[in-house]
């Protein structure tokens, strides 16, 4: 097939499918003998194999080698010697891999035998460039088998000079054990995401504590780094001093999520990059130097996304910080504020915010309560302020209000609008006064056709009575469309 052919639904309701994708779905249900015949007689099989191996798991690679018995309870001694023809087949398929996902092996594969074979691949001449065309690696392969350094080396085996995106979920393990090799291994890296890492101070000698100085020094050679997310282990007691002193000229998206002790040194970052997205957060601690952090953004004149997450013990600090953030970032298209209590904004504040946010398209305000949620009387000022602000921004397209969420609510959930005009997501299981919600929705509509999604997290009889009353009130407004319940 000289060019990819596509098949579109006659009504255009679904995205077009490549012929290869259709064939792949067919081949996945065929027995092994039929596939062997198809590989010889069907030219489309080659394209389907390419598609199948575009994204694989570490388990898929090990299955190609057939390195271990599948019976339960296998041990390291059960590993079979890998034959040359299997290595050749693996190398052929590995050239097709663009994305590899390393997750915890399950069943019989979760043994020392897996690490033994991967260790052999590292020292083997044939395994030196295992994935020469790799573009993205997602690694969660942290298990209680073998030392951490050995597991990191297995991850490095799945990386290569073409790697552009790396995501690591360490589950509290230190990331620095592989950083020394990262610049030489993947010089084209543009996106680095580290989740649930345990960061510590420079003085700490523990393997499970890594200072930012060491990480930034290791990344210094990555002049093309475009996206950097460092998300600490929220269960760890240590915090992460944010000393980003080295410039990254190509950096555009920066996300720092953990307990911060000192944010003033973010000033150094402004001299070497031009951020378009910045997210800063902490789980339990208060922002101790919020003004200095926001002041560091004054040179990032192209900032389009701003997220501030954390707990505030002082309402005035919360209000001033929010207003200061908007004052400095007038080109914002996406604004995310996650706070620990209702936010009180005056009519003058709202008017000033609307003037400074002419391009705002997405507005999200979340309340993360660790204790009893507030009543509708307590959240009414936030409802009113949010409604006025959303109704005053001419470009607003998606708005989310989470006034009573638990930590189990999925982050960054997208709720599309039926009419692609605007979408409203209200997550609330304790709204005592349906009239307040109805007034909130009316203020949001302002003559526009809104698609409203109302998520109910508790389905008690009392809750449903409130929902019925709310929906009855909303249906009286002819310009509003309730599209989901």
SULQUI-V29479 format. One line per field, one symbol per residue. ss: DSSP state (H for helix, E for strand, L for the rest). phi: phi as a letter, one per 20 degrees, with the letter a starting at -180 (. if undefined). psi: psi as a letter, one per 40 degrees, with the letter a starting at -180 (. if undefined). A space follows every 10 residues. Layout:
# SULQUI-V29479
ss->???
phi->???
psi->???
This chain:
# SULQUI-V29479
ss->LLLLLEELLL LLLLLLEEHH HHHHHHHLLL LHHHHHHHHH HLLHHHHHHH HHLLEEEHHH HHHHHLLLLL LLLLLHHHLL LLLHHHHHHH HHHHLLLLEE EELLLLHHHL LHHHHHHHHH HHHLHHHLLL LLLLLEEEEL LLLLLLLHHH HHHHHHHLLL LLLLEEEEEL LLLLLHHHHH HHHHHLLLLL EEEEEEELEL LLLLLLLLLE LHHHHHHHHL LLLLLLEEEE EELLLLLLLE LLLLLLLLLL LLEEEEELLE LLLHHHHHHH HLLLLLEEEE EEEEEELLLH HHHHHHHHHL LLLLEEEEEE ELLLHHHHHH HHHHHHHHLL LLLEEEEEEL LLLLLLHHHH HHHHHHLLLL LEEEEEEELL LLLLLHHHHH HHHHHHHHHH HHLLLLLEEE EEEEELLLLL LLLLLLLLLL LLEEEEELLL LLLHHHHHHH HHHHHLLLLE EEEEELLLLL HHHHHHHHHH HHHHLLLLLE EEEEL
phi->.fbfeccdff emecffdfgf ffffffffde fffffffffe ddfffffffg ffefccdggf ffffflebfe ffmfdgfefe feffffffff fffffefdcc dddgfdmffe cfffffffff ffeeffdfdf cfdfdbcddc edcecnffgf fffffffeda fefdccccde lnffeffdff efgffcfegd cccddmedec efffdffecc ffgfffffeg fefefdccdc dfffeeeedc fededdfcfe fccccccrfe dbdfffgfff ecbcfdbbcc bbedeefebf ffffffefee fdfdcccccq dcecffffff fffffffece dfdccccdcd agddcfffff fffffecfdf dcccccddee dfffefffeg ffgfffffff feefefcbcc cdebdefefg elfedfefdl dacccddbdb efdgffffff ffffflneed edddedecdf ffffffffff ffffffefec cedbb
psi->hdihiihiid efdiiihidd ddddddddei iddddddddd dhdedddddd ddedhiiddd ddddefeiie iifiadeehi hhiddddddd dddddehdhh hhihiibdeg iedddddddd ddehddedgd gefhdhhhhf fhifhiiddd dddddddeii eehdhhhhhe feiheeeedd eddddgeehe hhhhhfihia ideheidehh iddddddded egeehdhhhh hiheeieiih hgggehigde hdhhhhhahh dhedeedddd eeigiehhhh iiddiihdfd dddddeedeg eehdhhhhha ihehdddddd ddddddddge ehdhhhhhie iihhhidddd dddddefeeh dhhhhihhhe ahiiiddded dddddddddd eehdehdhhh hgegiieehi ifhhgiidef diihhhhhef hdgddddddd dddddfeihh hhhhhhehfi dddddddddd ddddeehdei hhei.
